[in-house]
Amino acid sequence: MLAYPYGFQSIPHRRSIAAVLGSINDRAIKPGGPVYRYPGKFKQANHCSRYIDVHLEKGSIQLIFHAGTMASRFELFVLLLAVIQGAIAVTFTIPKQAHTGGYKYAPLDPAPVGISFEFFAFPSYFTNVTATNQCLSNWKDLTGVWPPIRIGGTTQDRAQYDARTSAYVVYSVSNPADAPASLTFGSSFLTLAGSYAGSVVVGLNRGKNNIQNTIDAAKIAVSEVKNLLAIELGNEPEYYSRNGQPIAGGNWSPATDAASQNNWAISVGSAVKKAPIIQAGNSNDSPPKWGAAELIATQNATVKQYVKTYAHHNYPGGSVTSLMSHRGISSNLHVFDADVSAALRENKPYIFGETNSVSGGGAAGVSPTFGAALWTMDYVLRASYSNISRTYFHHGTVGNCQYCFWGRYSMGAPYYGAYAATALLAKAAHLTALDDGNSNYAAYVSFGADGAPLKALLYNSDYFSGSGTRSSQSFQLQGLAGTSLRAKRLTADSAMSRVDQGGKVTFGGQTFTDGSCTVAGTESFETLAVNNGQLAVTLKASEALLVYLQ
């Protein structure tokens, strides 16, 4: 018998262990609990045993060798580390009530997950893409509220209002995959926006420096869009100078942009006789430069009365591995902490008015993958926990959009992640994170208006490429009531699975039908046993689990 202490922290990743051992039993081992038996298949001859028993006893792991099989000390050490990795669960305690347990709690918007539609493409999504209404309706079925939409993007600063046209938009492109360099839109564009049952943010042109044209459009927006939440005045102004926008002549900087934003907010807000009505900010560069705190510092009370929300854009980018990393997601969102705090001090919501995985329509090897779906899920939840009230995922050119959740003919894997996040947040008043964001393993809990816990979501962000042995991680939840709970698993064959290429992604055993976004398949719940207020469950690498606490 060999005995080793198991109270140390440095444990190599399970995938490197599996390369030596092959498949490892994933069953968690508790001190004083059942013996773990690994059948030896070793080639070197420092120890001889038919199989190896492992037992946790009084602060040590005991390896007990039985005659018949050979193992080197290195292989035994690797086995030991593998056992530790599988045996020691990540443990979280569920608060019995919101605002207890020493956790931070964030208030939730009734519909935190939204969609941003590129300005010129918006009419096509609502008139030519069958899945659009159903995909939005699926979320409404969970929350009871239609998800918010934002209409804007690069082409809002290329678009001029034309009261004479009856068309939604007028433009020409040499290739249908391209975005237009210039376009006009009519009042019917805004009437179409007004037909949507959820809240709407409309982005209008500031780059062309034609404030009267923008005021004319804003007046139509106020009259036609009954659920108008806010108006944006320009998109990503830090790029105006390089894009040759007339308003950015001379020395364009955050200070000159702030002066422009503030003047336009007063002019447009007073012209439409509505306050607050402006979604301010809308930059993409990482704060503090071009950020909300910097903008707010330039604003007086007259400007602030017209500001409804402060918004920023965010595209983290990177590989699938880095994108879906829970640690990486937490780190990315901390960049916005100061801006969020500045907005909240003004009693204004802070939102991501436009976001997605990789800018420019997405990256083919990253944005359509199941790993991007897991990023979408965790990103929404960590953003909500960070007091970012709403997150609008951008959808660009129809038929040329790697990060889009849906299109004319196929679904995108990221829709599943957004759906799972919406399921956790649905009809909840508050959200907390039980982890500190410094590992690959996450746990969130949502709470109802009465403060009772509604659901928990667990996430294993270890990356699985689809080849080799898929690692797993044990999770343990404490502070539970009853004898069993139900759960739904978000899973796929690997982090690289793509729905648009035939890969199967499921949430609770169900899928969303290509071309229509209708739910398909029988809803499947796992039953988790609760003993003495605790449950244990295993998540494979690149998986998540939604646990229903009521």
GISULCOR-V91798 format. One record per residue. N is the residue number from 1. RES is the residue in one letter. OMEGA is omega in degrees with one decimal (* if undefined). NEAR is the number of other ideal C-beta (glycine too) atoms within 12 Angstrom. Layout:
BEGIN
n=N res=RES omega=OMEGA near=NEAR
n=N res=RES omega=OMEGA near=NEAR
END
This chain:
BEGIN
n=1 res=M omega=171.7 near=18
n=2 res=L omega=179.5 near=24
n=3 res=A omega=179.6 near=18
n=4 res=Y omega=173.6 near=24
n=5 res=P omega=179.0 near=16
n=6 res=Y omega=-178.9 near=29
n=7 res=G omega=179.8 near=15
n=8 res=F omega=-171.4 near=15
n=9 res=Q omega=-172.4 near=10
n=10 res=S omega=-178.7 near=10
n=11 res=I omega=-179.1 near=24
n=12 res=P omega=-177.4 near=20
n=13 res=H omega=-173.9 near=22
n=14 res=R omega=-177.2 near=37
n=15 res=R omega=179.3 near=27
n=16 res=S omega=176.2 near=19
n=17 res=I omega=-176.7 near=30
n=18 res=A omega=179.2 near=29
n=19 res=A omega=179.0 near=19
n=20 res=V omega=-170.0 near=28
n=21 res=L omega=-169.5 near=33
n=22 res=G omega=-175.2 near=19
n=23 res=S omega=179.6 near=20
n=24 res=I omega=176.7 near=34
n=25 res=N omega=-174.6 near=28
n=26 res=D omega=-175.6 near=29
n=27 res=R omega=179.4 near=22
n=28 res=A omega=177.3 near=30
n=29 res=I omega=177.8 near=32
n=30 res=K omega=176.2 near=24
n=31 res=P omega=-179.3 near=20
n=32 res=G omega=-176.6 near=12
n=33 res=G omega=-175.0 near=16
n=34 res=P omega=176.8 near=16
n=35 res=V omega=172.9 near=24
n=36 res=Y omega=-178.1 near=30
n=37 res=R omega=177.3 near=22
n=38 res=Y omega=179.9 near=36
n=39 res=P omega=-175.3 near=21
n=40 res=G omega=174.4 near=32
n=41 res=K omega=-172.9 near=20
n=42 res=F omega=-173.7 near=29
n=43 res=K omega=-177.0 near=13
n=44 res=Q omega=-160.6 near=17
n=45 res=A omega=176.0 near=14
n=46 res=N omega=176.0 near=19
n=47 res=H omega=-176.5 near=28
n=48 res=C omega=178.5 near=19
n=49 res=S omega=175.8 near=29
n=50 res=R omega=174.6 near=20
n=51 res=Y omega=-176.1 near=25
n=52 res=I omega=172.9 near=37
n=53 res=D omega=178.6 near=26
n=54 res=V omega=-178.4 near=40
n=55 res=H omega=175.5 near=27
n=56 res=L omega=-173.6 near=30
n=57 res=E omega=172.3 near=22
n=58 res=K omega=174.1 near=13
n=59 res=G omega=177.4 near=14
n=60 res=S omega=172.5 near=21
n=61 res=I omega=-178.5 near=36
n=62 res=Q omega=174.3 near=26
n=63 res=L omega=-177.0 near=37
n=64 res=I omega=-172.6 near=24
n=65 res=F omega=178.8 near=27
n=66 res=H omega=-167.3 near=21
n=67 res=A omega=168.5 near=13
n=68 res=G omega=-174.6 near=16
n=69 res=T omega=-173.5 near=25
n=70 res=M omega=177.4 near=21
n=71 res=A omega=174.4 near=33
n=72 res=S omega=178.4 near=19
n=73 res=R omega=178.0 near=19
n=74 res=F omega=-179.9 near=18
n=75 res=E omega=176.3 near=30
n=76 res=L omega=179.5 near=34
n=77 res=F omega=176.7 near=24
n=78 res=V omega=176.3 near=28
n=79 res=L omega=179.4 near=42
n=80 res=L omega=-179.1 near=36
n=81 res=L omega=177.6 near=31
n=82 res=A omega=179.4 near=39
n=83 res=V omega=179.1 near=39
n=84 res=I omega=-178.2 near=33
n=85 res=Q omega=-178.2 near=36
n=86 res=G omega=-171.8 near=38
n=87 res=A omega=-174.4 near=37
n=88 res=I omega=-178.1 near=28
n=89 res=A omega=167.6 near=32
n=90 res=V omega=-171.2 near=34
n=91 res=T omega=178.0 near=24
n=92 res=F omega=177.1 near=36
n=93 res=T omega=-179.6 near=24
n=94 res=I omega=176.2 near=40
n=95 res=P omega=-179.9 near=33
n=96 res=K omega=-177.8 near=21
n=97 res=Q omega=175.7 near=21
n=98 res=A omega=177.8 near=28
n=99 res=H omega=173.8 near=20
n=100 res=T omega=173.5 near=20
n=101 res=G omega=178.1 near=22
n=102 res=G omega=179.1 near=10
n=103 res=Y omega=171.1 near=27
n=104 res=K omega=-179.5 near=25
n=105 res=Y omega=179.3 near=29
n=106 res=A omega=173.6 near=34
n=107 res=P omega=-175.6 near=25
n=108 res=L omega=168.8 near=40
n=109 res=D omega=179.0 near=37
n=110 res=P omega=178.6 near=28
n=111 res=A omega=-173.8 near=38
n=112 res=P omega=-175.8 near=45
n=113 res=V omega=-179.2 near=50
n=114 res=G omega=179.8 near=46
n=115 res=I omega=171.6 near=51
n=116 res=S omega=178.6 near=47
n=117 res=F omega=175.0 near=46
n=118 res=E omega=-168.7 near=43
n=119 res=F omega=-174.6 near=47
n=120 res=F omega=-175.8 near=39
n=121 res=A omega=-175.1 near=46
n=122 res=F omega=-178.9 near=43
n=123 res=P omega=-179.6 near=33
n=124 res=S omega=178.8 near=30
n=125 res=Y omega=-175.1 near=39
n=126 res=F omega=179.0 near=32
n=127 res=T omega=-175.3 near=20
n=128 res=N omega=-177.3 near=19
n=129 res=V omega=-174.2 near=33
n=130 res=T omega=-173.0 near=25
n=131 res=A omega=-170.9 near=32
n=132 res=T omega=-176.0 near=35
n=133 res=N omega=-178.6 near=27
n=134 res=Q omega=179.3 near=25
n=135 res=C omega=177.5 near=41
n=136 res=L omega=179.4 near=38
n=137 res=S omega=178.1 near=27
n=138 res=N omega=178.3 near=36
n=139 res=W omega=178.1 near=39
n=140 res=K omega=177.9 near=27
n=141 res=D omega=177.5 near=22
n=142 res=L omega=-170.0 near=31
n=143 res=T omega=-172.4 near=30
n=144 res=G omega=-177.0 near=18
n=145 res=V omega=174.7 near=27
n=146 res=W omega=-179.0 near=29
n=147 res=P omega=179.5 near=44
n=148 res=P omega=173.4 near=41
n=149 res=I omega=174.3 near=46
n=150 res=R omega=179.0 near=45
n=151 res=I omega=-177.0 near=50
n=152 res=G omega=-178.1 near=44
n=153 res=G omega=-176.7 near=46
n=154 res=T omega=-174.5 near=39
n=155 res=T omega=173.9 near=37
n=156 res=Q omega=178.1 near=46
n=157 res=D omega=171.5 near=40
n=158 res=R omega=-171.0 near=33
n=159 res=A omega=175.2 near=45
n=160 res=Q omega=177.9 near=33
n=161 res=Y omega=178.4 near=34
n=162 res=D omega=-177.2 near=24
n=163 res=A omega=-175.0 near=19
n=164 res=R omega=-174.6 near=14
n=165 res=T omega=175.6 near=19
n=166 res=S omega=-178.3 near=15
n=167 res=A omega=173.0 near=20
n=168 res=Y omega=179.6 near=31
n=169 res=V omega=177.2 near=40
n=170 res=V omega=177.9 near=23
n=171 res=Y omega=174.5 near=29
n=172 res=S omega=176.6 near=15
n=173 res=V omega=178.7 near=20
n=174 res=S omega=-179.5 near=10
n=175 res=N omega=-179.1 near=11
n=176 res=P omega=179.3 near=18
n=177 res=A omega=-176.3 near=16
n=178 res=D omega=168.7 near=22
n=179 res=A omega=-177.1 near=33
n=180 res=P omega=177.0 near=29
n=181 res=A omega=175.6 near=17
n=182 res=S omega=-179.7 near=23
n=183 res=L omega=171.5 near=35
n=184 res=T omega=178.4 near=30
n=185 res=F omega=-178.9 near=43
n=186 res=G omega=-179.3 near=27
n=187 res=S omega=178.7 near=27
n=188 res=S omega=175.1 near=27
n=189 res=F omega=-178.1 near=44
n=190 res=L omega=173.2 near=37
n=191 res=T omega=176.0 near=24
n=192 res=L omega=176.8 near=30
n=193 res=A omega=-179.6 near=43
n=194 res=G omega=178.9 near=26
n=195 res=S omega=179.3 near=23
n=196 res=Y omega=-172.9 near=36
n=197 res=A omega=179.8 near=22
n=198 res=G omega=-179.9 near=34
n=199 res=S omega=-175.0 near=35
n=200 res=V omega=168.4 near=40
n=201 res=V omega=-179.6 near=46
n=202 res=V omega=177.2 near=50
n=203 res=G omega=179.9 near=51
n=204 res=L omega=-170.5 near=52
n=205 res=N omega=167.2 near=43
n=206 res=R omega=-175.2 near=43
n=207 res=G omega=-178.0 near=41
n=208 res=K omega=176.1 near=31
n=209 res=N omega=177.0 near=26
n=210 res=N omega=-171.2 near=23
n=211 res=I omega=-180.0 near=28
n=212 res=Q omega=177.6 near=20
n=213 res=N omega=179.3 near=25
n=214 res=T omega=176.8 near=37
n=215 res=I omega=178.0 near=28
n=216 res=D omega=178.4 near=27
n=217 res=A omega=-178.9 near=42
n=218 res=A omega=179.0 near=39
n=219 res=K omega=177.0 near=29
n=220 res=I omega=178.9 near=31
n=221 res=A omega=-179.0 near=41
n=222 res=V omega=-177.5 near=30
n=223 res=S omega=-173.3 near=19
n=224 res=E omega=-174.8 near=24
n=225 res=V omega=-174.1 near=36
n=226 res=K omega=178.7 near=18
n=227 res=N omega=-179.8 near=24
n=228 res=L omega=178.5 near=36
n=229 res=L omega=-176.7 near=39
n=230 res=A omega=174.2 near=46
n=231 res=I omega=172.3 near=49
n=232 res=E omega=175.9 near=51
n=233 res=L omega=179.7 near=50
n=234 res=G omega=-176.5 near=48
n=235 res=N omega=175.8 near=43
n=236 res=E omega=-174.5 near=37
n=237 res=P omega=178.1 near=43
n=238 res=E omega=-179.6 near=33
n=239 res=Y omega=-177.4 near=26
n=240 res=Y omega=-175.6 near=35
n=241 res=S omega=-178.7 near=21
n=242 res=R omega=179.4 near=12
n=243 res=N omega=177.0 near=22
n=244 res=G omega=179.7 near=17
n=245 res=Q omega=-175.1 near=29
n=246 res=P omega=-176.4 near=20
n=247 res=I omega=-174.2 near=30
n=248 res=A omega=176.8 near=27
n=249 res=G omega=-178.6 near=15
n=250 res=G omega=-176.0 near=14
n=251 res=N omega=-178.4 near=11
n=252 res=W omega=-174.9 near=26
n=253 res=S omega=174.8 near=19
n=254 res=P omega=-179.0 near=29
n=255 res=A omega=178.9 near=18
n=256 res=T omega=175.8 near=22
n=257 res=D omega=-179.8 near=38
n=258 res=A omega=178.2 near=32
n=259 res=A omega=178.2 near=22
n=260 res=S omega=179.2 near=34
n=261 res=Q omega=-176.2 near=43
n=262 res=N omega=179.4 near=32
n=263 res=N omega=179.4 near=26
n=264 res=W omega=179.4 near=38
n=265 res=A omega=179.0 near=46
n=266 res=I omega=-176.9 near=29
n=267 res=S omega=-178.4 near=25
n=268 res=V omega=-179.5 near=43
n=269 res=G omega=-179.7 near=34
n=270 res=S omega=-179.5 near=22
n=271 res=A omega=-179.3 near=29
n=272 res=V omega=176.6 near=31
n=273 res=K omega=-178.3 near=14
n=274 res=K omega=176.7 near=24
n=275 res=A omega=-6.1 near=23
n=276 res=P omega=-174.5 near=26
n=277 res=I omega=-172.0 near=35
n=278 res=I omega=169.0 near=48
n=279 res=Q omega=-169.9 near=52
n=280 res=A omega=177.3 near=52
n=281 res=G omega=172.8 near=52
n=282 res=N omega=176.8 near=51
n=283 res=S omega=-177.3 near=38
n=284 res=N omega=178.8 near=33
n=285 res=D omega=-178.0 near=24
n=286 res=S omega=175.4 near=23
n=287 res=P omega=12.2 near=33
n=288 res=P omega=-179.7 near=22
n=289 res=K omega=-177.1 near=22
n=290 res=W omega=-176.9 near=33
n=291 res=G omega=-176.2 near=37
n=292 res=A omega=-178.7 near=44
n=293 res=A omega=178.7 near=30
n=294 res=E omega=179.1 near=30
n=295 res=L omega=-177.7 near=41
n=296 res=I omega=-179.2 near=33
n=297 res=A omega=-179.8 near=21
n=298 res=T omega=-169.8 near=27
n=299 res=Q omega=173.9 near=30
n=300 res=N omega=-175.3 near=18
n=301 res=A omega=180.0 near=13
n=302 res=T omega=177.6 near=16
n=303 res=V omega=-173.6 near=33
n=304 res=K omega=-179.7 near=30
n=305 res=Q omega=179.8 near=23
n=306 res=Y omega=-176.2 near=35
n=307 res=V omega=176.9 near=42
n=308 res=K omega=-177.3 near=36
n=309 res=T omega=169.1 near=39
n=310 res=Y omega=-174.1 near=47
n=311 res=A omega=173.0 near=51
n=312 res=H omega=176.9 near=47
n=313 res=H omega=-176.9 near=40
n=314 res=N omega=175.2 near=42
n=315 res=Y omega=-173.7 near=33
n=316 res=P omega=-179.7 near=39
n=317 res=G omega=179.4 near=26
n=318 res=G omega=177.8 near=25
n=319 res=S omega=175.3 near=24
n=320 res=V omega=-178.8 near=38
n=321 res=T omega=-178.3 near=30
n=322 res=S omega=-178.0 near=25
n=323 res=L omega=-173.7 near=42
n=324 res=M omega=-179.3 near=47
n=325 res=S omega=179.3 near=35
n=326 res=H omega=176.7 near=41
n=327 res=R omega=179.7 near=27
n=328 res=G omega=178.3 near=32
n=329 res=I omega=179.7 near=41
n=330 res=S omega=-179.9 near=33
n=331 res=S omega=179.3 near=22
n=332 res=N omega=-175.8 near=33
n=333 res=L omega=177.4 near=37
n=334 res=H omega=177.2 near=24
n=335 res=V omega=-174.0 near=25
n=336 res=F omega=-174.6 near=38
n=337 res=D omega=-176.6 near=28
n=338 res=A omega=179.0 near=25
n=339 res=D omega=177.0 near=40
n=340 res=V omega=180.0 near=36
n=341 res=S omega=180.0 near=23
n=342 res=A omega=178.9 near=31
n=343 res=A omega=-178.9 near=37
n=344 res=L omega=175.8 near=26
n=345 res=R omega=176.4 near=18
n=346 res=E omega=-176.4 near=29
n=347 res=N omega=177.2 near=16
n=348 res=K omega=175.7 near=33
n=349 res=P omega=173.1 near=36
n=350 res=Y omega=-175.8 near=44
n=351 res=I omega=164.8 near=46
n=352 res=F omega=-176.3 near=50
n=353 res=G omega=176.3 near=50
n=354 res=E omega=-179.1 near=42
n=355 res=T omega=169.3 near=42
n=356 res=N omega=-170.2 near=45
n=357 res=S omega=-176.7 near=45
n=358 res=V omega=-175.3 near=32
n=359 res=S omega=177.8 near=27
n=360 res=G omega=-180.0 near=24
n=361 res=G omega=177.4 near=30
n=362 res=G omega=178.8 near=38
n=363 res=A omega=-173.5 near=25
n=364 res=A omega=-178.6 near=22
n=365 res=G omega=-175.5 near=24
n=366 res=V omega=-165.4 near=36
n=367 res=S omega=-179.6 near=42
n=368 res=P omega=-171.5 near=43
n=369 res=T omega=174.5 near=45
n=370 res=F omega=174.5 near=47
n=371 res=G omega=175.7 near=50
n=372 res=A omega=174.4 near=52
n=373 res=A omega=178.6 near=51
n=374 res=L omega=173.6 near=54
n=375 res=W omega=-179.7 near=57
n=376 res=T omega=179.9 near=47
n=377 res=M omega=-175.5 near=48
n=378 res=D omega=179.8 near=50
n=379 res=Y omega=176.3 near=45
n=380 res=V omega=-175.1 near=48
n=381 res=L omega=179.7 near=49
n=382 res=R omega=176.4 near=44
n=383 res=A omega=178.2 near=45
n=384 res=S omega=177.7 near=44
n=385 res=Y omega=-179.4 near=43
n=386 res=S omega=178.1 near=40
n=387 res=N omega=168.9 near=35
n=388 res=I omega=-163.5 near=44
n=389 res=S omega=-177.9 near=38
n=390 res=R omega=-178.9 near=43
n=391 res=T omega=-177.6 near=49
n=392 res=Y omega=-178.8 near=48
n=393 res=F omega=-171.6 near=52
n=394 res=H omega=175.5 near=47
n=395 res=H omega=-173.7 near=47
n=396 res=G omega=-175.1 near=39
n=397 res=T omega=178.1 near=35
n=398 res=V omega=-180.0 near=31
n=399 res=G omega=178.4 near=25
n=400 res=N omega=-170.6 near=24
n=401 res=C omega=-177.0 near=39
n=402 res=Q omega=-175.7 near=34
n=403 res=Y omega=-178.0 near=46
n=404 res=C omega=-179.7 near=43
n=405 res=F omega=179.2 near=49
n=406 res=W omega=176.4 near=42
n=407 res=G omega=-179.3 near=36
n=408 res=R omega=-168.0 near=27
n=409 res=Y omega=-176.0 near=20
n=410 res=S omega=173.7 near=30
n=411 res=M omega=173.5 near=42
n=412 res=G omega=-179.9 near=43
n=413 res=A omega=-177.9 near=53
n=414 res=P omega=178.0 near=54
n=415 res=Y omega=-179.2 near=45
n=416 res=Y omega=178.0 near=48
n=417 res=G omega=177.7 near=52
n=418 res=A omega=179.0 near=50
n=419 res=Y omega=179.9 near=46
n=420 res=A omega=177.8 near=48
n=421 res=A omega=178.9 near=48
n=422 res=T omega=178.8 near=49
n=423 res=A omega=177.8 near=40
n=424 res=L omega=-172.5 near=48
n=425 res=L omega=-173.8 near=45
n=426 res=A omega=175.4 near=33
n=427 res=K omega=177.8 near=28
n=428 res=A omega=179.4 near=42
n=429 res=A omega=-178.2 near=27
n=430 res=H omega=178.7 near=34
n=431 res=L omega=170.1 near=42
n=432 res=T omega=171.7 near=42
n=433 res=A omega=-179.6 near=38
n=434 res=L omega=179.1 near=37
n=435 res=D omega=-177.9 near=34
n=436 res=D omega=178.0 near=21
n=437 res=G omega=-175.4 near=30
n=438 res=N omega=176.9 near=16
n=439 res=S omega=178.0 near=27
n=440 res=N omega=-172.9 near=34
n=441 res=Y omega=-173.4 near=39
n=442 res=A omega=174.0 near=46
n=443 res=A omega=178.5 near=47
n=444 res=Y omega=175.0 near=51
n=445 res=V omega=174.1 near=47
n=446 res=S omega=-174.8 near=45
n=447 res=F omega=178.2 near=35
n=448 res=G omega=-179.7 near=22
n=449 res=A omega=178.2 near=15
n=450 res=D omega=178.4 near=15
n=451 res=G omega=-178.8 near=21
n=452 res=A omega=177.8 near=24
n=453 res=P omega=-178.8 near=41
n=454 res=L omega=-175.7 near=34
n=455 res=K omega=172.2 near=37
n=456 res=A omega=175.2 near=45
n=457 res=L omega=178.9 near=53
n=458 res=L omega=-176.2 near=49
n=459 res=Y omega=173.1 near=52
n=460 res=N omega=-175.1 near=41
n=461 res=S omega=170.0 near=43
n=462 res=D omega=-175.0 near=37
n=463 res=Y omega=172.8 near=37
n=464 res=F omega=-173.7 near=37
n=465 res=S omega=-175.2 near=25
n=466 res=G omega=177.2 near=22
n=467 res=S omega=-178.3 near=14
n=468 res=G omega=-178.4 near=21
n=469 res=T omega=179.3 near=27
n=470 res=R omega=-179.2 near=29
n=471 res=S omega=177.9 near=36
n=472 res=S omega=179.6 near=35
n=473 res=Q omega=176.9 near=42
n=474 res=S omega=175.0 near=33
n=475 res=F omega=175.0 near=38
n=476 res=Q omega=176.1 near=34
n=477 res=L omega=179.6 near=38
n=478 res=Q omega=177.3 near=25
n=479 res=G omega=-175.6 near=25
n=480 res=L omega=176.6 near=31
n=481 res=A omega=176.3 near=19
n=482 res=G omega=-177.2 near=21
n=483 res=T omega=177.6 near=14
n=484 res=S omega=176.8 near=19
n=485 res=L omega=176.9 near=32
n=486 res=R omega=179.0 near=25
n=487 res=A omega=174.7 near=37
n=488 res=K omega=-175.1 near=32
n=489 res=R omega=172.0 near=33
n=490 res=L omega=-171.7 near=46
n=491 res=T omega=175.0 near=40
n=492 res=A omega=-179.6 near=37
n=493 res=D omega=178.6 near=27
n=494 res=S omega=175.7 near=31
n=495 res=A omega=-178.2 near=43
n=496 res=M omega=179.9 near=32
n=497 res=S omega=179.1 near=34
n=498 res=R omega=178.6 near=33
n=499 res=V omega=-176.8 near=37
n=500 res=D omega=175.7 near=34
n=501 res=Q omega=175.1 near=22
n=502 res=G omega=177.0 near=16
n=503 res=G omega=-177.3 near=27
n=504 res=K omega=172.5 near=25
n=505 res=V omega=179.2 near=47
n=506 res=T omega=170.4 near=31
n=507 res=F omega=-175.1 near=44
n=508 res=G omega=178.0 near=30
n=509 res=G omega=-175.1 near=20
n=510 res=Q omega=178.2 near=26
n=511 res=T omega=175.9 near=33
n=512 res=F omega=-169.8 near=38
n=513 res=T omega=175.6 near=22
n=514 res=D omega=174.4 near=27
n=515 res=G omega=-177.5 near=21
n=516 res=S omega=-180.0 near=24
n=517 res=C omega=176.2 near=34
n=518 res=T omega=-179.8 near=21
n=519 res=V omega=-179.5 near=26
n=520 res=A omega=177.9 near=22
n=521 res=G omega=-179.2 near=16
n=522 res=T omega=178.6 near=11
n=523 res=E omega=-174.9 near=18
n=524 res=S omega=177.3 near=18
n=525 res=F omega=169.0 near=20
n=526 res=E omega=175.8 near=26
n=527 res=T omega=-177.7 near=17
n=528 res=L omega=-179.3 near=31
n=529 res=A omega=176.3 near=19
n=530 res=V omega=178.5 near=25
n=531 res=N omega=-179.6 near=17
n=532 res=N omega=176.9 near=16
n=533 res=G omega=-176.7 near=18
n=534 res=Q omega=169.6 near=26
n=535 res=L omega=176.7 near=37
n=536 res=A omega=-179.9 near=34
n=537 res=V omega=-179.1 near=39
n=538 res=T omega=174.2 near=33
n=539 res=L omega=173.7 near=40
n=540 res=K omega=173.9 near=35
n=541 res=A omega=179.2 near=39
n=542 res=S omega=175.5 near=46
n=543 res=E omega=172.9 near=49
n=544 res=A omega=-177.5 near=52
n=545 res=L omega=175.5 near=43
n=546 res=L omega=-177.2 near=44
n=547 res=V omega=179.5 near=45
n=548 res=Y omega=-175.2 near=28
n=549 res=L omega=176.9 near=32
n=550 res=Q omega=* near=21
END
